[in-house]
Amino acid sequence: MPDRNSATGNKLAARIAAIAGTVTVLAAGAALAGWLLDIPALHTLGRDQVSMKANTAAGFTLSGLLLLVGSMRPAVLRSVLRFALLTPLVLLALLTLAQNIWNVNLGIDEIIVAAPSDWVLTSSPGRMAPTTAICFILFALAVTIDHWQSTVARAWSRIFATILMLTTVASLLGYAYGAPQLYLGIEGSTAMSLQSAILFLLLGVGAIWMRHDSGFPAMLIEESAAGTHLRALLVMVVGTPLLTGAAVAAGYGRFYDGPFAIALAALSSVVAAGLVAIVSIIMQKRGQDTLSVRDRAIAAATNGVIITDHRDSDQKISFVNTAFTEITGYSRDECIGKNCRFLNYAGENPPEVMQALRDCIRNAEIGTFELVNRRKDRSIFWNRLGLAPVVNNDGTVTHYVGIIDEFTDKKMQEEQLENALAEARSANSMRNTFVRLISHELRTPLNSALTWVRLMEMDDSIETRVKGMQVVANSIESQSRLVDDLVDVTRFASTGVQLESVAVNFAEQVRMAVEELRPVIEEDKELDFKVQAHDYSAVVDPLRVQQITRNLVTNAHKYTPSGGHIAVELRADGRDIVLSVSDSGKGLLPEEIAQVFEPFWRATSHQPGLGVGLSIVASLVKAHDGRIEVSSNGPGKGSSFVVRIPRDSAPEHRTALN
């Protein structure tokens, strides 16, 4: 933001037009008072000088009020007053020109005759000079056009004000060097008075400074090398010749002759130009040194630097440093003139982040944002973008500087750490689940076996021994299956699945597994096994194919109530063999389908087993380069598992348990 000195300069600049208007009104009022009170000193500067006419003083009063009105609020009142003041001013100037052109008296010369009857004018108010009338018209045009809100109108307003100032400067030089031709203007007409020339110069300055925030005024008060240079040039080039001319006029004819005065004025201009050149060279050298240091510092920066033009509606890029091109892969020419959005892909950054970024730019704030950007090769990089506005001396944002800090590696490390923590938490949860399930699954059959052993010790009857031995055998078999599942899960998780594939009849392996389970299942359910007529020769691991079938059918048996139905079907589909196991059991919810192959997950907690059967199936299918799908129509409507295994699975394929 601007510092205190530049802010003070801004306030003064904003008041220059009002100051010029106030001085003009006071000077014009004094001239009118001089005519009314017969005090020539108030409307004539010195003996034998041209006096300011009464109607000219009235014109300056209107003009000064126009400058004062320019800073008024509200805008509607300002427009009304501007029109009310411009109308008589323009009419006064036009009628004066008409009088001079056609040499007639339209009553404009006696504009103050409406004074009270007891006021006696001791001399004629006289006629306004035509050059004075033209200057009033130039001022009226400058003020009127300045009211239009466009860059072209503002430029023309300042052109008219500059012409006004040059015209009056010529008159001032005429008075300074004793050259009446410069202030007489038109031969045979009234001359412009010295007072009028001074006030017109003041009006021209006020008209230009009505909009101090753009153009020459903005450059002049700018706290930069250009502003300092312009202020030095203005004082030297404009002030030195004028002061020299005033000195020449003061001593003309007494201490030196005309040629010497001309030589002195010329010498002063040469000295002023030389001083400006020296100052320009010094400032340019300092500016180049500063820019060189800045450029080297920016070029050496490891962070990317990007500057956008905030004055452009599309916020186009105006500068990028070498680090930016290295980070993004784009060259400078590919970046300049584009909007920064070319680094983004739609939807990759959260909407709230993009909205916060847009709000930061709109409100001219400083902000930091983490964004996902794309390099030229379309690869992703993480960008911590720091934004800061660049403002000029009046607080207007002109550019935005962005500092790009790429932290892709750090972001990946953070994500890896988060994933590791998540895996650790998952492993810890799985361990707790595993311990709970193992303790339950081991305790139940062992307690049952131990109970019957105690009974057999107490009752030595044949019936008790037969039933007890059967229970003990079932418990041992249950523990054996549990141990086998644990061994598989442990081996799959650590070393992957080891297949021992051979050429076999796939259908025969499935049939063996189904028939092994049929006696148990058909105690209270229906079991159908259908094999479509086809060649089922394949290179697979036969024991693993049986394990896949056994686990799928056992799972269907667990979750299908008494009287339910289980269907096993085998068919061929091109190079794949398709095994499907469907049941009429409890079914699955959509969220359960997404979890069904996770280790230790069970649809209901009261079912026996560790919940690893389906996860083992998924790993074995994947090891055969196959795939498995599960579907369900909802709770109570059963489930269906479909396995596709290629005929020619690799015999030494390994895959880890997921």
N, C-alpha and C positions, 0 to 999 in steps of 0.2 A: 504494500500500500504506500501511497505518497507520504513523504516525511512532512514535518511541521512547516519547514521553509517553503516547500512546493505548495502546500495547502494555503499558506498565507499569500503566496504569489497568485494563486488561483482566485482567491477572494478579491484581491486588488484588480486583477484582470477583468473579473466580472463587473467591477464597478467603474471601469474606465469610461464606458459610454455614458453612465449616469453622471460622472464627474464632468465630462465634456459638455453634457447638456446643461448642467447647473451653471458652469462658468459662462456658457453662451447666453443663457437667459439673463444672468446678472449683468453681463457686459452690454447686452442689447437694452436692458431696462435702464442702465445708466445713460446710454446714448439718447434714449427717448426722454429721459429726465433732463438731459442737457438741452434738448430742443424746447421742451416745455418751460424750463426755468431759465432759459437763456444763459446756459453755462457752456460755452464752446469747448472748454477743456474736456468735457465728458463725451463729446462726439468727434473730437479732432485731436490727434496725437501730435502736438507740436505746431509751431507757427508755420504757415505756408504749406501745411499738409492738407490732403483731401479729406473732407469730413465724411462720417457715416451718415447717410440720409435717414430721415425719419422712417420712410417706408421700408428701407433696408433693415433698420433696427426691428421693425415689426416682423419682418421675415425671419430674422435670427431668433426672435422670441418664439415663433411657431416651431422653428427647426430645433431649438434647444428643448422645447417641451416634447417633441417627437422622440428625442433620445431618452428622455426621462420616462416616457410612456412605454418604451421598448422593454423595460424590466418589470412592468406591472403585472399583477395577477388579480383576477383570473384572465384567461385568454380572451374571453368574449368582451370584457371591458377594455382590454388593450386594443382590440380590433376596432371597437367603436370610436375610441379616442383618437386612434391613429387616423381614421378616416376624417374625423372632425377637424383635425389639424392639417392634414395633407391638402384638403380641398382649398382652403383659403390661401395656403402657401403657393400651390401650383397656379391658382388664378392670379395671384399677385405677380408671379414671375412672368406668366404668359402675357398679361396685359401690359406689363412694363416693356417686354420685347416688342409688342405691337406698337406702343407709343414711340419707341426709338426707331422702328423700321419705317413707320408711316409719318413720323414727326407730328403726332397729334397728342392732345391732352385728354386722357380718359378719366381723369380725376384720381388716378392712383398716387400722383405726387403729393396730394394733400390728404393722405390717409389719416392723419391725426387731427384734422380740422374739427372732428367731433368732440374735441376737448371742451370742458366747461367754458362758458362765456367770459368768466373772469380770468381765464388763462390767456395771456396775450403773447403771441408768437412774434418775436422781434426780428426774425429772419425767415426766409422761405425754406421749407423743408427740402427742396430740391428733388431731382429725379434720380432714381436708382440706375446704376451703370448697367448696360446690357450684359457685360461679362458677369456681373453680380447676379443678374436674373438667370443666366445660363447655369451658374454654379448652384443656385437654389434648385433648378430643375434636376441637375445631376444628383444632388443630395436627396431630393424627393424620389427619384428613380431608385437610388441605392437602398433607401429605407423601405420602399414599397416591395421591391423584388426580394429583399431579405426576408420578408414575411412568408414567402412561399417555401414550402418544405421540400427542397430538392438540392442536390449538389450543384447542378447547372445554375439554378437561380442564385445560389450563394456565391458562385464564382462571378456571375455578372454583377451582382450587388457590389462586390469588392472591386471589380473593374471600374464601375462608375465612381466609387469612392476614391479610387486611386487617381483617376482623371481629375476629379475635383481637387485633390491635394496637389497634383503637379501644376494645375492652373494657378492655384494660390501661391505655391512656392515660387513660380515665375514672378508673380507680383511682389512677393517679399524680396526676391533678389533685385528687382527693379528699384525698390525703395532702398535696399542696402547699398547698391552700386551706383545709385543716382541715374538710373536708366528708365525714364518715364514710359518709354515704349512698351515695357514689360507689364505695366499695370494700367495703362490707358485702354488696352484691349482693342477697341474699335476707334479709328480716327474720327474726331469730331464729336465723340460721345463722352459722357461723364466717366471719370476714372474710378477704379475700385479703390476704396480707402485702405489705409494700412490696417485699421481696426478690422475691416471686413476680411482682408486677406488672412489675418491671424485667426479670426473666428471660423472661417471656412476650413482652414487647416485643422482646427480643433474638431469641427463637425466631421471632416473626413476620417480623422482618427476614431472618433466615436462610432461612426457607421461601420468601420471595419471591425471594431472591437465589440459590436453588439453580439456577435457569435465568437466568443474568445476560445471556444473549445475545438476549433478546426481552422485549417489554413495557416496563414502567416501568424496570427496571434498565438495559436497553439504551439507553433514552432518557436516563437520568440520566448515564451515562458517555459518551454520544456526544460526539465532538469536533466540535460544531456549535453554531450559535446557539441551537437548541432545547435542546440539552443544557446549555449555559451558563445559559440562562434558567431551566430547571427546577431546576438546582442553587441558583441564587439564590433562587428562590421557596421551595424546601424549607427553606432556612436561615432565611429571614425569617418565613414564615408559621407554620412549626412551631417553630423554635428560639426566636424572640423571645417568644411568649406563655409558653412553658414556662420560660424563664429568668426572665421577669417573675414568674410564679407562684411559682418557687422563692424569689425575693427577697421576695415578699409573705409567704410562709410563714415565712421566717426572721425577719422583723420583726413578724409579726402580733401585735397587742395591746400592743406596746411603743412603737413610734414613730408609728403611725397606726392609725386605726380601720378597721372592716370596709368601710364605704362608700368610703373613700379607696382601699382595696386593690382593690375592684371597679373603681373608676374608673381606677386605674392599669393594671390588666390590660386593660380595654377600650381605653384610650389606646394601650397597646403594640400591640394588634391593629390599631388604625387606622393607627399609624405603620408597622407591618410591611406592611400592605396598600398604604399609600401609596408606600412604597419599592419594593415589587414593581411597582406601576403605573408609577412613574417609570422603573425599570430596563426594564420591558417596552416602554415607548414608545421609549426610547433604542435598545434592541436591535432593535426592529421597524423604526425609522427607518434604522439602519445596515444591517439586512438588506435593506430595500427599496432603499437606495442601491446596495448591492452587487449585488442582483438586477437593478436598472435598468442598471447599468454592464455586467453580464454579458449581459443581453438585447440591449443596443445593440451590444455587441461581436459577439455571435453573429449578430445581424440584419445587421450591416455586412459580415460575412465573405463572401468570394466563393466559398468552398468550401461545399458542402452539409454540414450537421450533422444527424445522426440519433441518437436515444437510444432504446434498447430496454430493456424490463424483463426482466432476467435471472431474476427470481424467478418469472416466468410461464413455464409449460411451453412455450408457443408463441413465446416471445421477442417479444412484441408491441411495436410502436412506441409510444412515449409522447411523443416530441417530434421535430419537424423544423423547420428554420429556413427563411427565405424563399429562400435560394439553393437549397436542396434542391427546393422546389416549382418554382423556375424551371428547374432542370436536368431534372427528371423530367416536368414538366407536370401533376403531380397536386397537388390542393389539400391543405391540412393535414387537413381532415376525411376525405379519401379515404385518408390514410396512417395516421392515428392508429388504433391497435387492430389493425393488420394485421401479419403477418410480412413481413420484407424480401424474401421469396422472390417476392412479386408483381412485382418488377422483373425477374425472370429468366424465360427460356424454357428448357424442359428441353433439355439436350444442347448448349446454346450455349457453356457453359464447360467446360473439361476436368475430368474426374472428380477428378484429383489436386488441382486447385486448390480445388474444392468440399470435398474431404475435409480439406485443410489448413485451410480456413476453419472447418469444424466442429470440428476438433481444437483450434484456437486458442481458440474459445469455451468448449469443454468444459474445457480446462486453465487457463482464466483467464489467457491470455497476451496480449501485444501483438503485432500482426501487420499486414502490408501485403499486399494482394492486388489483382491486375489482373483485372477482370471485364468481361464484356459484359452490359450491362443494356439494358432497353427503356423508352422513354418512354411516356407515355400514348397518343401517336399511333402506337405500335408501332415507331417509328424506333429504331435502335441508337445507343447511346453507350458509349464506353469509360470505365470508372470505376476509378481507383486508390483503393481503399478502405483507410483506416487504421483499425484497431480497437484499442480500449483499454478494459480493465475498470474499473468504478467500484466500490470496495470500501468497506464501512463500517469502524467502528473495530476490529472483531474479525477483519478480513480476509475477510469473506464478500462475494462479488461480488453486487451488487444490480442494476447496470445495465451496459450496454455503450454506449460512445460511438463512433460511426462518422463519420469525416471523408471526404467524397466529393470527390475531385479529378478532375473530368472532363478527359480529355486526348484527346478524339476527334480534334480537328484535328491534334494532334501525332502521334497514332497513324497517321492517314491520311498525314501527311507521311513518317513512317517507312516505311510500306508503299510509298508512291510511290518513296521513295529505294531501298528494297530491290528494287522492280520495275525501277527504272532501272538498278541495278547488275546485276540478272539479265539485263536486255536488253543491257546493255553486254558482259557476259560472253558472252552468246549471239551477239551481233554479232561479237565478237572471234573466237569459235570458228568462226562461219560464214565470216568473212573468211579465216581460216587454211584452212578446208576449201575455200573458193572458189579461193584461190591454188593449193592443191595440185592440185585437179581441173583448173583451167584450164591449169596448167603441163603436166599429163599429157595432157589432151585436145588441146592445141595441138601439143605436141611430137610425139606419135605420127603423126598424118597428115602433118605437115611433114617429119619424118624420112623417112617412106615416099616422099613426093613427091621430096625431095631425092636420095634413093638412086636412084630411077629416072631422074632427070635426069642424074645422073653416068653411069649405065649407057648412056643414049642417047648421051651424048657419046663414050663408048668404043666402043659398038656401033651402027653406023648402019644396021642391018638394019631392013627393014620390020616384021618381027615384034616386034622390041624396041621400035620407035617406037610401034606400035599399042598394045601392052600398057602401055608407059610412059605414053602419053598418057591411057589409061583410068585408071591409078592416080592420075595428077596431077589429072584431072577429079574423080574420087571424093574425093580429099583436099580439093579446093577446095569441093566440094559439102558435105562434112562440116563444113569451117570455116564455111561460109555458114549452115548450120543452127545451129551452135554460137553464131555471132554473133547470129542471130535470137533464139535462146533468151535470150541475155544481155541483148539489147535489151528483150525482153518483161519479163524479171524486173526489170530496172532501172526501166522505165517503170511497171510495175504497183506496185512498192514505193513509188515517189515520188509519182506522180500518179493512180494507180488505172487501171482498165481503161476505155478509151474505145471504146464500141461504135458501129458505124455500121450500124444495123438497117434492113433493107428487107424488103418482102414477097417471100418466096422459097418454093420447094419444099424443105422440110427434108430429105426423103428423097433428093433429087437431090444435095444438098451432101454428105451422108454417103456416097452411092454414089461420088462423084468421089474422095473421099479414100481409100476402100477400094480402088477400082480402081487408084489411083496406087501403092499399096503391094503389090498382089497379086503382081506378077512377082517381087519380092524374097522375099516370104514363102513363095510356093509352090515355091521351090527345094528346101525340105526340110520343109515343114509343110503342113497342110491349112487352108484359109481358107473359111469359109461365111459368106454374107451373106444374111440373110432380111429381107424387108420385108412386114409384114402389110398386107393390102389396107385402105387408109384414105386419107382426105384429109390430107396433111401440109403444107398451106399454113401459113406462120407468118411473124411479123415478128421476124427475128433478124439477127445479123451473119453473113452467109454464110461469110466467110473464117474467122471465129472458130469456127463450127460445124465447118468442115473441119479446123481446127487441133485442136479437141477430139477429133474422130474419129481424126485422124492420130496424136496423142500416145498415145491409149489403145491403138490397134492396135500401134503401134511398141513400147510398153511390154510388151504381151503377147508380141510377137515376141522381145524380148530375153530374157525369162525362161521361154520355152517351148523345150524341147530338140527336136532333129531328130526328125521323125516325129510331133510333137505336133499339137494341133488348136486352132484359134482360131475362135470363132463371134461374128459381129456380127449383132445383131437390132434391128430398129426396129419400134415399135408405138405406137399412140395410146391414151391413158388420160384420157378427158375433155378438159380444157383443156390437159393436158400431153402432150408427145411424149417417149417413153421410148426411150433408146438404151442397149443393154447390150453389153458386150464381155467374153467369157469365154474362158479358156484352160485348157489341161491342164498348165500349167507347175509351177514349184517351190512355189507356194502361199505363204501368209503365216501367221505366228504371231500371236496376239492382240495382243502388244505391238508387232508390226510394223504391224498394221492402224492402230494409233493414230498412227504416225509417217509413214505412206505419203504424205501430202500436204505434208510439211514440205520446204522448199527444200533442195536438195543432199543429200537422203537417198536412199540406194540400198540395195536389198535385199542385193546382193553388190557388193563393191568392185571386182571384176575386170570388171564390165560397163562398156562405153563410155558416155559421156555425163556430163552434169553433175548429174543427179538432180533436174532442175527441171521435167521434163515434166508430171508429175502435179500439182505445185503450180500450174503454169500452167493446167492443166485445171480445177482447183478454183476458181481465181480467175475464169476465163471463165464457168464454170457459175453461180457466184454473181452475176456481173455480169448474167446473163440472168434473175435472180431464180429460178434453179433450185437443185437440190441434187444431190449425188453421194453414192453409198453404195458401200462395198467389202465383200466377204465372201470367206471362204475356209474350206474344210473342213480346213485344216492343211497341213503340209509335204508336197510331192509330189502334192497333190490340186487344184492349180490355184487360180485366183482369178477373181472376177467383179466388174466395175465397172458400176454402173447409174446413168445420168444422166437426170434429169427436168428438162425445160426447158419453160416455158409458151409458148404460141403467140404471145402478145402482149407480148414483152419491151420495156421502155422503150428508145427509140432512143438516148437520151443518158445512160444509166445508168453510174455510175462506182462502183467498189469497189476498195479497196486490197488488195494481195497480202498474205496472212497467212503 
